[in-house]
């Protein structure tokens, strides 16, 4: 799974570098597809029934599952890139949010939104512990977003219709991983567990709807959204972020515990 996760991380790095005004999301999809295939792996999303692309490319008010197309990107747009790869039957899954044209082209509120969403991702990851409740992840994500609301003076919305998931030999496995606090106790994390944490946060209300293409999820109120995701392995020794280039070492500190050959 580290091989799959590392390939996803490298793919997102390459695709993010290619994001620019005048580039189409379909071109970004081609870059991702070629990179994954060139490394002898398979794009996960191509194996989802009815989906025909390597990436999900969600722009502005699109929350998740945006379909790559000939649409040309414009400076200042908020673009979420979601990617998955399969290596020797094991899956990796991650997402990042970038600003088309770079930070100098961004609206301040979009930079704040993306930062708040990424912070909540790492807060959720840090809540993963052997012997602890899996749903503590959602509590940590929600607490992080609430702290960002107070800091930024904004009312961010946490999308509840789409959540994280267990991952391994299949992309989406149970149990799901909520991005918000729930009242039920939920399952207990065991050593060796692997999950994909993926908060989606909006600049407005959390409600969503699906467009006529039956894939693209947008905010109901038209506000912009950000999406960040990592695949994480939990062990007695600590955490290993399989889809981070450094395994999560910079963000996890003493909780970082890679499997050493």
C-alpha positions as CSV (number, residue, x, y, z in Angstrom):
1,X,0.0,0.0,0.0
2,X,2.9,2.4,0.5
3,X,4.0,1.7,-3.1
4,X,0.4,2.6,-4.3
5,X,0.3,5.6,-1.9
6,X,3.6,6.9,-3.0
7,X,2.6,6.7,-6.7
8,X,-0.5,8.6,-5.9
9,X,1.5,11.3,-4.1
10,X,3.9,11.6,-6.9
11,X,1.1,11.8,-9.5
12,X,-0.7,14.6,-7.6
13,X,2.6,16.5,-7.3
14,X,3.2,16.3,-11.1
15,X,-0.4,17.2,-11.9
16,X,-0.5,20.1,-9.4
17,X,2.6,21.5,-11.1
18,X,0.9,21.3,-14.4
19,X,-2.2,23.3,-13.2
20,X,-2.2,26.7,-14.9
21,X,-4.6,29.1,-16.7
22,X,-5.4,27.8,-20.2
23,X,-4.9,24.1,-19.3
24,X,-7.9,21.8,-19.5
25,X,-8.8,19.3,-16.8
26,X,-8.8,16.6,-19.4
27,X,-5.1,17.3,-20.1
28,X,-4.4,17.0,-16.3
29,X,-6.2,13.7,-16.4
30,X,-4.0,12.5,-19.3
31,X,-0.9,13.4,-17.3
32,X,-2.1,11.4,-14.3
33,X,-3.1,8.4,-16.4
34,X,0.2,8.3,-18.3
35,X,2.3,8.6,-15.1
36,X,0.4,5.8,-13.3
37,X,0.5,3.5,-16.3
38,X,4.2,4.3,-17.0
39,X,4.9,2.9,-13.5
40,X,3.1,-0.4,-14.2
41,X,0.1,0.5,-12.0
42,X,-3.6,0.9,-12.7
43,X,-5.7,4.0,-12.1
44,X,-8.3,3.1,-9.4
45,X,-11.0,5.3,-10.6
46,X,-11.1,3.7,-14.1
47,X,-12.3,0.6,-12.3
48,X,-15.3,2.3,-10.8
49,X,-18.3,1.2,-12.9
50,X,-19.4,4.1,-15.2
51,X,-16.4,6.3,-14.6
52,X,-13.9,6.8,-17.4
53,X,-11.1,8.9,-16.0
54,X,-8.0,8.7,-13.8
55,X,-8.8,11.9,-11.8
56,X,-11.7,13.7,-10.3
57,X,-11.3,17.4,-11.0
58,X,-13.7,19.5,-8.9
59,X,-13.7,23.3,-9.6
60,X,-15.0,26.1,-7.3
61,X,-18.5,25.0,-6.0
62,X,-17.8,21.4,-7.1
63,X,-17.1,19.4,-4.0
64,X,-16.1,16.1,-5.3
65,X,-16.3,13.7,-8.3
66,X,-15.9,16.4,-10.9
67,X,-15.4,14.9,-14.4
68,X,-12.3,15.9,-16.4
69,X,-13.3,17.7,-19.7
70,X,-12.2,20.2,-22.3
71,X,-13.1,23.0,-19.9
72,X,-10.2,25.4,-19.7
73,X,-9.0,26.5,-16.2
74,X,-9.0,30.2,-15.3
75,X,-6.7,32.0,-12.9
76,X,-8.1,32.2,-9.3
77,X,-10.3,29.0,-9.6
78,X,-10.2,26.6,-6.7
79,X,-9.4,23.1,-8.0
80,X,-9.6,19.8,-6.1
81,X,-7.7,16.9,-7.5
82,X,-8.6,13.4,-6.3
83,X,-6.5,10.4,-7.5
84,X,-6.2,6.7,-6.8
85,X,-3.8,4.0,-8.0
86,X,-3.6,0.2,-7.6
87,X,-0.2,-1.5,-7.2
88,X,-0.2,-5.3,-7.0
89,X,-3.8,-5.3,-5.9
90,X,-3.5,-2.7,-3.2
91,X,-5.0,0.8,-3.3
92,X,-3.8,4.3,-2.5
93,X,-6.2,7.3,-2.5
94,X,-5.5,11.0,-1.9
95,X,-6.7,14.5,-2.8
96,X,-5.3,18.0,-2.8
97,X,-6.8,21.4,-3.4
98,X,-4.8,24.0,-5.4
99,X,-5.4,27.5,-6.8
100,X,-5.2,27.9,-10.6
101,X,-2.4,30.5,-11.2
102,X,-0.9,30.1,-7.7
103,X,-1.5,31.9,-4.4
104,X,-1.1,35.3,-6.0
105,X,-4.2,34.6,-8.1
106,X,-6.3,33.4,-5.1
107,X,-9.1,35.1,-3.2
108,X,-8.1,35.3,0.5
109,X,-11.2,33.4,1.5
110,X,-10.2,30.5,-0.8
111,X,-6.7,30.3,0.7
112,X,-8.2,30.3,4.2
113,X,-10.7,27.6,3.2
114,X,-8.1,25.3,1.8
115,X,-5.8,25.8,4.8
116,X,-8.7,25.1,7.2
117,X,-9.6,21.9,5.3
118,X,-6.0,20.6,5.2
119,X,-5.5,21.4,8.9
120,X,-8.7,19.4,9.7
121,X,-7.3,16.5,7.6
122,X,-4.2,16.3,9.8
123,X,-6.2,16.8,12.9
124,X,-8.3,13.8,11.9
125,X,-5.2,11.7,11.1
126,X,-3.6,12.6,14.5
127,X,-6.7,11.2,16.2
128,X,-6.1,7.7,14.8
129,X,-4.8,5.5,17.6
130,X,-4.8,1.7,18.2
131,X,-7.4,0.9,20.8
132,X,-9.3,4.2,20.2
133,X,-12.6,4.9,18.5
134,X,-12.4,5.3,14.8
135,X,-15.1,8.0,15.0
136,X,-12.7,10.1,17.1
137,X,-11.4,11.2,13.6
138,X,-14.6,13.0,12.9
139,X,-14.6,14.7,16.3
140,X,-11.1,16.0,15.6
141,X,-12.0,17.2,12.1
142,X,-15.0,19.1,13.4
143,X,-13.1,20.6,16.3
144,X,-10.4,21.8,13.9
145,X,-12.9,23.3,11.5
146,X,-14.7,25.1,14.4
147,X,-11.3,26.5,15.5
148,X,-10.7,27.7,12.0
149,X,-14.1,29.4,11.9
150,X,-13.2,31.3,15.0
151,X,-9.7,32.2,13.8
152,X,-10.8,33.2,10.3
153,X,-14.1,34.9,11.2
154,X,-16.0,32.6,8.8
155,X,-18.7,30.1,8.9
156,X,-17.3,27.0,7.2
157,X,-19.6,24.1,6.5
158,X,-18.5,20.4,6.8
159,X,-20.0,18.3,4.1
160,X,-21.8,15.3,5.6
161,X,-23.1,13.6,2.5
162,X,-19.6,12.2,1.6
163,X,-17.1,10.8,4.0
164,X,-13.8,8.9,4.3
165,X,-13.5,5.1,4.2
166,X,-11.5,2.0,5.0
167,X,-9.2,1.0,2.1
168,X,-7.0,-1.9,1.2
169,X,-7.6,-4.6,-1.5
170,X,-10.6,-2.5,-2.5
171,X,-10.9,1.3,-2.8
172,X,-14.0,1.7,-0.6
173,X,-14.5,-0.6,2.3
174,X,-16.5,-0.4,5.6
175,X,-16.4,1.1,8.1
176,X,-16.8,4.6,6.8
177,X,-14.9,7.4,8.5
178,X,-17.1,10.4,9.4
179,X,-15.7,14.0,9.1
180,X,-17.9,15.2,12.0
181,X,-18.8,14.1,15.5
182,X,-21.4,11.4,15.8
183,X,-23.2,10.1,19.0
184,X,-22.6,6.3,18.4
185,X,-19.4,4.8,19.8
186,X,-18.4,3.1,16.6
187,X,-15.6,0.6,15.9
188,X,-12.2,0.4,17.7
189,X,-9.0,0.9,15.7
190,X,-6.7,-2.2,15.6
191,X,-3.1,-2.3,14.6
192,X,-2.7,-2.7,10.8
193,X,-5.9,-0.7,10.0
194,X,-5.7,1.4,6.9
195,X,-8.2,4.3,6.2
196,X,-8.6,7.2,3.8
197,X,-9.4,10.4,5.7
198,X,-11.0,13.1,3.5
199,X,-12.7,16.2,4.9
200,X,-14.6,18.4,2.4
201,X,-15.3,21.9,3.7
202,X,-17.3,24.7,2.1
203,X,-17.4,28.5,2.4
204,X,-21.1,28.3,3.1
205,X,-23.7,25.7,4.0
206,X,-22.8,22.0,4.0
207,X,-25.7,20.8,1.9
208,X,-24.9,19.4,-1.6
209,X,-26.6,18.2,-4.8
210,X,-25.5,16.0,-7.7
211,X,-25.5,17.4,-11.3
212,X,-27.3,15.8,-14.2
213,X,-24.1,13.9,-15.1
214,X,-24.8,11.8,-12.1
215,X,-21.3,12.3,-10.8
216,X,-20.4,15.9,-10.0
217,X,-21.3,17.0,-6.5
218,X,-21.8,20.7,-5.9
219,X,-22.7,22.9,-3.0
220,X,-26.4,23.6,-2.8
221,X,-25.8,27.3,-2.2
222,X,-23.1,27.7,-4.8
223,X,-20.3,28.4,-2.3
224,X,-16.8,27.1,-3.0
225,X,-15.4,23.9,-1.5
226,X,-12.1,22.3,-0.7
227,X,-11.1,18.6,-0.4
228,X,-8.0,17.1,1.1
229,X,-7.4,13.4,1.6
230,X,-4.7,10.9,2.7
231,X,-4.5,7.2,3.1
232,X,-3.1,6.3,6.5
233,X,-1.8,3.1,8.1
234,X,-2.2,2.7,11.9
235,X,0.1,0.5,13.9
236,X,1.0,0.0,17.6
237,X,4.1,2.0,16.9
238,X,2.3,4.9,15.4
239,X,1.1,6.3,12.1
240,X,2.3,6.1,8.5
241,X,0.7,8.4,5.9
242,X,1.0,6.2,2.9
243,X,0.1,9.0,0.4
244,X,2.4,11.6,1.7
245,X,5.9,11.8,0.1
246,X,7.5,12.0,3.5
247,X,5.1,9.5,5.0
248,X,3.7,12.3,7.2
249,X,6.9,12.8,9.2
250,X,6.8,16.6,9.1
251,X,3.2,16.8,10.4
252,X,3.1,13.9,12.8
253,X,6.3,14.3,14.7
254,X,6.7,11.6,17.3
255,X,3.6,9.8,16.1
256,X,5.3,9.0,12.7
257,X,6.2,5.3,12.5
258,X,7.0,3.9,9.1
259,X,7.5,0.2,8.4
260,X,11.3,-0.1,7.9
261,X,12.5,-2.9,5.6
